């Protein structure tokens, strides 16, 4: 890795190049490790760990297992079955170690960045976003591709003429909030604590319709204040389908295209994310019908879903979102469908929950937790009605 680094780099460029290569190296190892675990190559028994009473021959055996694991990764064709079993005892720990090493290096690099007069609050880590969407998000190939492409394209535009507005739609637990957090964490150094990020939960921040005038004034102040402080700002509206119609109308001017003469000299970039369960039933219905017709899930495209999804949003009588100028005047750039999650995706969420807490697991435990979820429709039992919601709480039942 060191030999491939270019010569004559500044300290900042050296750190940036090192982080990029470390991401590529560790990220690849983590993904291969996860794939190996998922395919059954690695077992999930309790792995070797030394204690003060560990006999010397066990320590030697532990070192041997590391050598076996290394040889199995480098020369898989020459790896014996018993060697794979030995290596498997360390599989989970190395996956966890690789991800933790990547997180530590990323944080360390960010603390040493030289902003060169720029805004240190903003770092737009598209490699990290790509990695998160690829490794941590399950069953959402449409969202993964669309979000990365649109957000990166928008933020790299020399002078955008409007704010980017994305509307996430799907059942609860399919990953809408999860992806919103990924965006925040990879675009801003301080994540949700950044001065440039504001998140609004409708029933928490705007619960009473009779106070809508107060809410409008506060919301306007927050948007304008954030945009004045930051040349790149991000606003998230959770439960967007419950927003008061007057609040939706208030947002309209912020999403309109700006005439060249009124654009600021310093290019202003603003992203609006609207998260909603609206349209979730239609998305599920379309996906179910395509799967029954023999389509592979990964073959489903946005074109399969977009007409029905937009029609459902516009015609909904339970929400004013589809009747607002945001939708009627096409101020939303993309409606992003989040597909219902199947058993295999829930199982991956369970695995991630164990790994995130540094806990070991077995294949049987993954199945047990995944089976605790409710699956619909009644006949097919195909989609988790809660997606991956509450997984982290459910694994507590299986802790010693």
LINJO-V947948 format. One record per helix or strand of 2 or more residues. SS is the DSSP state (a for helix, b for strand). FROM is the first residue (numbers start at 0). TO is the last residue. Records with the same first field share a line. If there is no record, write none. Layout:
# LINJO-V947948
SS=FROM-TO, FROM-TO
This chain:
# LINJO-V947948
a=10-38, 55-73, 75-77, 80-110, 125-134, 140-154, 175-186, 190-192, 201-204, 208-228, 239-241, 244-254, 259-261, 279-291, 296-298, 301-314, 320-322, 324-327, 342-355, 362-370, 390-397
b=163-168, 196-200, 231-237, 268-275, 333-336, 374-375, 382-383
